């Protein structure tokens, strides 16, 4: 009976595309800046951090999505040719998420899909 809340949490997380280890953003697609809608970035990533990260992300999902799109839509295809841009992007997203989440809740961001079309 003591394990029921954890099992429920994990079951809820899996049903919403989240894992017990973090909060997953799947298939985020944006037009790249300066491409007149011709070039796109499609990415997926996992956000990990504090114990209550998944709950906080779920509660702030709409704001997290808006911040994600705002940051990604500033990138151009030329920006993404530089490998250092991924690290800078990771840092920008983490800082923005922590601002939305109200503290140093998000600690790591792992890209699992990063496709430029």
N, C-alpha and C positions, 0 to 999 in steps of 0.2 A: 504494500500500500504506500510505503514511503517513496517508491520509485515512480509512481503514477504521474506527478507533475513533470518530471524530466522526460518521460516517454511521450507525454502529450506535447511538450515543447518541441521535441525532435520530430514527432509526427507532423505537427503544424509547420515546422520549418521546411521539411521535405516537400510538403504539399504546396508551399509558396515559393519554391525555388531557392530556399535558404538551406544552409547546413548548420549543424550544431557548432561547427568551427567558424562560421562567418556568414556574411550576407553576400549573395551572388547577384551581380548585374549581368543579365543575359541579352545578347544580340542588340546592343545599343547602336543605333545607326544615325549618323549625322552627315549633312552636306559639308564638304570641306570649304573653307573660306577661299574666295577668289576663283572658284571653279564653275560658277554659274549653274550650280546644281548637277554638274556632270560627274564630279568625283565625290566619292563617299568613303567614310570610315565606319567600319563595323567592328565592334569589339565586345568582349565579355571579360569579366574580371571578378575576383573574389576579394572582399573586404574583410579583414580580421582585426581583432582587437579585444577590448574589454569584455568581461563576462556578459554584460547587458547590451552588447552591440546589436545583436539581432533584433531584440525588442525595440531598441531606440530607432534602428533603421526602418523597421516596419512602421513605426508610428510617424516617421518623418519621410516616408517613401516619396511622396509627391515633391517635397522640397529638394530631396536628394536627386531625383530625376531632373528637376529644373536646373539645378547647379551643374549636374553632369553635362547636360546638353549645352548650357551656356559656355562652359569651359571648352568642350570638344569642338563646338562650332567656330571657335576662334582659330583653329589650326588649319594650315594649308598643307597641300601635298608636299611642298618644299620643306616645311617644318618637320614633317614625318620622315623625311629621308635621313635625317640626323639621328643616330642611335641615342644620343644624349637627350633628345626630346622626350623619349619614353620615360626616362627618369624624372625629368622636369614635370611631365604630365602627371606622373604618380604623386609627386610632391604637391602639386597644385590641387589635385583631387583630394588627397588626404587632408590638406589644410582646409579646403572648402567643406568637406564632410564634418570635420571636427567643429567648425564654426556652426554648422546647422545642428549638429548633435549636442552642442553645448559643453564642449570639453575635449580632452584628449582620449576619445573613445576609440577612434579608428587608428590602428597602429601600422598595418601593412596592407598593401594592395598588390595583388598578383594577377597579371594579365594572362588569360587563357586563350584568347582569340583576339587577333589584331590584324584586320584585313583592310587594305586600301584598294578601292575599286575605281 
